[in-house]
């Protein structure tokens, strides 16, 4: 999970969502109270779940470690095949806009000539 979260694409997308969420909470007082209540509920459920699940996780730790290593290798291979995962969202959007603009310019030139 940490490796996936550390991918530039995932990390920057999470940052964008977090900023949008914070901005929405800040600019809409009614939504802020609803979001605050939801956050408290999620936090309570998370704490309760963590205490119940901890003994099970301790028992499964060797299996989780093996699965984690396997997932890490798979993620490395995926990163090799999809270098896009290593770019932040902003760069992907910028590159896409640039590519579309150049293609549109090529089409305009072809049509005009």
Secondary structure, DSSP 8 states (H G I E B T S, - for coil): -HHHHHSHHHHHHHHHHHHHHHHHHHH-HHHHHHHHHHHHHHHHHHHHHHHHHHHHHHHHHHHHHHHHHHHHHHHHHHHHH-GGGGS-HHHHHHHHHHHHHHHHHHHHHHHH-
